[in-house]
Amino acid sequence: MAYQKLHYIAVIVISSDVCILQIGPGIVYLMFDSFFGSGVFIQSLIPVEPMVQKLVHNIYVHWAVPNFIAKFFMLGEAIQV
């Protein structure tokens, strides 16, 4: 199990705290707390057949976070992969 904690400040002065927890080779939790609210990304890597894998992204955010913000975070995460 690997654990890492980051503090991120963007160019447009948005601060964000991120905790990353990797459990084995197939599951990663990215817990974040930002100006918009808090949430968790869950990435899981599922083997389908030899040399073929499926990467699944899930995001769970606080109920007060607007839906378009969560979708924007998900898009940003998908583009980075």
Backbone torsions as a table, in degrees:
resi	resn	phi	psi	omega
1	MET	NA	133.4	179.2
2	ALA	-117.9	144.2	-178.8
3	TYR	-137.1	136.0	178.7
4	GLN	-143.8	140.4	179.3
5	LYS	-122.8	130.9	-177.9
6	LEU	-126.6	153.2	169.3
7	HIS	-123.8	125.5	-171.0
8	TYR	-121.7	131.2	173.7
9	ILE	-124.7	118.0	-177.6
10	ALA	-80.8	169.2	179.8
11	VAL	-61.4	-32.0	-179.3
12	ILE	-90.1	21.5	174.0
13	VAL	58.9	51.2	170.5
14	ILE	-112.3	119.1	-177.4
15	SER	-91.3	144.2	-179.7
16	SER	-149.2	135.5	172.7
17	ASP	-104.7	132.2	-177.2
18	VAL	-129.6	131.0	172.4
19	CYS	-115.9	129.1	-177.5
20	ILE	-115.4	126.9	179.3
21	LEU	-126.8	117.2	178.9
22	GLN	-106.7	123.6	-179.8
23	ILE	-111.7	103.4	-179.3
24	GLY	68.6	-166.5	-178.2
25	PRO	-83.1	-8.9	-169.3
26	GLY	-117.5	-8.1	-177.2
27	ILE	-131.4	131.7	177.9
28	VAL	-131.8	129.1	174.2
29	TYR	-106.4	128.3	174.0
30	LEU	-117.8	103.1	-179.1
31	MET	-96.1	126.7	-177.1
32	PHE	-128.4	153.4	175.8
33	ASP	-137.5	111.4	-175.5
34	SER	-127.7	-175.6	178.0
35	PHE	-59.3	-33.8	-176.4
36	PHE	-81.6	-19.5	-178.9
37	GLY	141.5	-174.4	-177.9
38	SER	-111.3	159.8	-179.9
39	GLY	-173.2	-179.0	-178.9
40	VAL	-137.7	130.7	167.7
41	PHE	-96.6	137.4	172.8
42	ILE	-122.9	120.9	177.2
43	GLN	-112.3	128.2	176.6
44	SER	-128.1	138.6	-179.3
45	LEU	-109.5	118.7	-174.0
46	ILE	-115.5	121.3	175.7
47	PRO	-72.5	130.9	-179.2
48	VAL	-100.5	-49.0	176.9
49	GLU	-156.1	174.3	-179.6
50	PRO	-55.0	128.5	178.1
51	MET	67.3	15.2	176.5
52	VAL	-130.1	125.0	-179.4
53	GLN	-130.8	154.4	179.4
54	LYS	-117.9	124.5	179.0
55	LEU	-102.5	122.7	-177.7
56	VAL	-114.5	128.4	176.2
57	HIS	-107.1	132.1	171.5
58	ASN	-128.8	144.5	176.0
59	ILE	-130.4	135.0	176.1
60	TYR	-127.7	123.6	-178.6
61	VAL	-123.6	164.3	176.7
62	HIS	-60.6	147.4	-174.9
63	TRP	-61.4	-23.0	-178.1
64	ALA	-82.5	-10.0	179.3
65	VAL	-76.6	127.6	178.7
66	PRO	-60.9	147.9	-176.4
67	ASN	-61.9	-37.1	-178.7
68	PHE	-68.6	-28.6	176.1
69	ILE	-66.9	-44.7	178.1
70	ALA	-61.5	-40.9	178.5
71	LYS	-66.6	-35.8	176.5
72	PHE	-64.9	-42.9	176.7
73	PHE	-61.7	-41.7	179.9
74	MET	-64.9	-41.5	177.3
75	LEU	-62.4	-44.7	178.1
76	GLY	-60.6	-40.5	178.4
77	GLU	-67.1	-41.3	-179.7
78	ALA	-66.6	-36.9	179.6
79	ILE	-67.0	-36.2	-179.0
80	GLN	-69.3	-26.7	180.0
81	VAL	-84.5	NA	NA
